[in-house]
Amino acid sequence: MSLNSDIAILLFSRSPQREAVAKRWTGNVALNAQISRKLLSNTLSHLHKAPFPVFMVDETLQKGNTFGQRLSNAFDYVFAKGYSHVIAVGNDSAGLNVEWEQIAQTLYSGKNIIGPDHRGGVYLIGISACVQHKAVFEKISWRGKFVFDQLVTQMDSPHVLEGVGDINTFDDLVSCPILFTAIRKFLFRYFHKVIQTPSVQHIARTIPQLRAPPIQIAHASALI
């Protein structure tokens, strides 16, 4: 087996449709959908630069009653394809930029990997098939602010990557250059509004007033 051929990436995420409904970054459904698509497209562009295959597991493939169960089963879904190491990422870290070869070497050395976000959660988990991840994930309060701390405790001194921000609020959106550009393009395309001197306050005043036609969103699998 050649180097890296037994490593795969798990993109564990909702489809753009579900993500737009769940996050509600703005008061405009069509704009939320546009943001969701941009986030997924941006994440996939990063992941496809990696020397590993990418498997997306959205709500159509996720199984389990809790987040921990769904994530654990998603890992098993990829492990069952014959991979010995799996790197899970979400789609809400626009700043995702990791050294994939370094991650591979870390996994081969027998260490787990965690990438923390700035709110106490994580944007990346890398584990090997020998890890008892089901037992670990059951002990994590996934919707709390101590996910990273709990994973560090449960995963036996993992290698910790540099932290990145995630996209959960409106302020997160407009602080991200890629997404802010997407918002400006959306406003111009659907409402013929050009923001020459954009600001958080300006966008915040504009968006609640908007009413837009529904946008047809391709299923996430078509983007892979």
Rosetta blueprint (number, residue, H / E / L):
1 M L
2 S L
3 L L
4 N L
5 S L
6 D L
7 I E
8 A E
9 I E
10 L E
11 L E
12 F E
13 S L
14 R L
15 S L
16 P H
17 Q H
18 R H
19 E H
20 A H
21 V H
22 A H
23 K H
24 R L
25 W L
26 T L
27 G L
28 N L
29 V H
30 A H
31 L H
32 N H
33 A H
34 Q H
35 I H
36 S H
37 R H
38 K H
39 L H
40 L H
41 S H
42 N H
43 T H
44 L H
45 S H
46 H H
47 L H
48 H L
49 K L
50 A L
51 P L
52 F L
53 P L
54 V E
55 F E
56 M E
57 V E
58 D L
59 E L
60 T L
61 L L
62 Q L
63 K L
64 G L
65 N L
66 T L
67 F H
68 G H
69 Q H
70 R H
71 L H
72 S H
73 N H
74 A H
75 F H
76 D H
77 Y H
78 V H
79 F H
80 A L
81 K L
82 G L
83 Y L
84 S L
85 H E
86 V E
87 I E
88 A E
89 V E
90 G L
91 N L
92 D L
93 S L
94 A L
95 G L
96 L L
97 N L
98 V L
99 E L
100 W H
101 E H
102 Q H
103 I H
104 A H
105 Q H
106 T H
107 L H
108 Y H
109 S L
110 G L
111 K L
112 N L
113 I E
114 I E
115 G E
116 P E
117 D E
118 H L
119 R L
120 G L
121 G L
122 V E
123 Y E
124 L E
125 I E
126 G E
127 I E
128 S E
129 A L
130 C L
131 V L
132 Q L
133 H H
134 K H
135 A H
136 V H
137 F H
138 E H
139 K L
140 I L
141 S L
142 W L
143 R L
144 G L
145 K L
146 F L
147 V H
148 F H
149 D H
150 Q H
151 L H
152 V H
153 T H
154 Q H
155 M L
156 D L
157 S L
158 P L
159 H E
160 V E
161 L L
162 E L
163 G L
164 V E
165 G L
166 D L
167 I L
168 N L
169 T L
170 F H
171 D H
172 D H
173 L H
174 V H
175 S L
176 C L
177 P H
178 I H
179 L H
180 F H
181 T H
182 A H
183 I H
184 R H
185 K H
186 F H
187 L H
188 F H
189 R H
190 Y H
191 F H
192 H L
193 K L
194 V L
195 I L
196 Q L
197 T L
198 P L
199 S L
200 V H
201 Q H
202 H H
203 I H
204 A H
205 R H
206 T H
207 I H
208 P H
209 Q H
210 L L
211 R L
212 A L
213 P L
214 P L
215 I L
216 Q L
217 I L
218 A L
219 H L
220 A H
221 S H
222 A H
223 L H
224 I L
